[in-house]
Amino acid sequence: MAKCSICEKSVHFGHKVSHSNKKSNKMWKPNIKRVKAMVNGAPKRIYVCTQCLKSNKVVRAQ
């Protein structure tokens, strides 16, 4: 579910590498917040990453 409604940022997969160089699977999730924002002139709850909130790509509803 970790996906931004604005920029479509979602999870990334890779390898966690230990000191002994063993590799195991790892997942990085974006910092997603559930906010009430104005969508098409009406307030709606959407999931937005903190980078979109910080850069004012989202107009928050009161």
C-alpha positions as CSV (number, residue, x, y, z in Angstrom):
1,M,0.0,0.0,0.0
2,A,3.0,2.3,0.5
3,K,2.5,4.5,-2.6
4,C,2.2,8.2,-3.0
5,S,-0.9,9.5,-4.7
6,I,0.9,12.5,-6.2
7,C,4.3,11.3,-7.4
8,E,3.6,7.5,-7.5
9,K,6.7,6.8,-5.2
10,S,6.5,3.3,-3.9
11,V,8.7,0.6,-2.3
12,H,12.2,-0.2,-3.5
13,F,13.9,-3.6,-3.2
14,G,17.5,-4.5,-2.9
15,H,20.0,-6.4,-0.8
16,K,21.1,-5.9,2.8
17,V,24.8,-6.6,2.9
18,S,26.3,-7.7,6.2
19,H,29.9,-7.2,7.4
20,S,30.6,-10.8,6.2
21,N,29.3,-9.8,2.8
22,K,26.2,-12.1,3.1
23,K,23.2,-10.7,1.1
24,S,19.6,-10.9,2.2
25,N,16.5,-9.3,0.8
26,K,15.5,-5.8,2.0
27,M,12.6,-3.5,1.2
28,W,12.8,0.3,1.6
29,K,9.4,2.1,2.1
30,P,8.8,5.8,1.4
31,N,7.6,8.0,4.2
32,I,3.8,8.1,3.5
33,K,1.3,10.1,5.5
34,R,-2.5,10.0,5.3
35,V,-3.7,13.6,4.9
36,K,-6.9,15.4,4.1
37,A,-6.2,17.4,0.9
38,M,-8.3,19.3,-1.7
39,V,-8.9,17.0,-4.7
40,N,-11.0,18.6,-7.5
41,G,-12.3,21.2,-5.1
42,A,-13.5,18.8,-2.5
43,P,-11.6,17.5,0.6
44,K,-10.5,13.9,0.4
45,R,-8.2,11.7,2.4
46,I,-5.2,10.6,0.3
47,Y,-1.8,9.0,1.0
48,V,1.1,11.4,0.2
49,C,4.8,11.2,0.7
50,T,6.5,13.8,2.9
51,Q,8.5,15.1,0.0
52,C,5.3,16.1,-1.8
53,L,4.0,17.7,1.4
54,K,7.3,19.6,1.9
55,S,7.4,20.9,-1.7
56,N,3.7,22.2,-1.6
57,K,2.5,19.8,-4.3
58,V,-0.5,19.2,-2.1
59,V,-3.1,21.7,-0.9
60,R,-4.2,20.6,2.5
61,A,-7.8,20.9,3.5
62,Q,-8.9,22.3,6.9
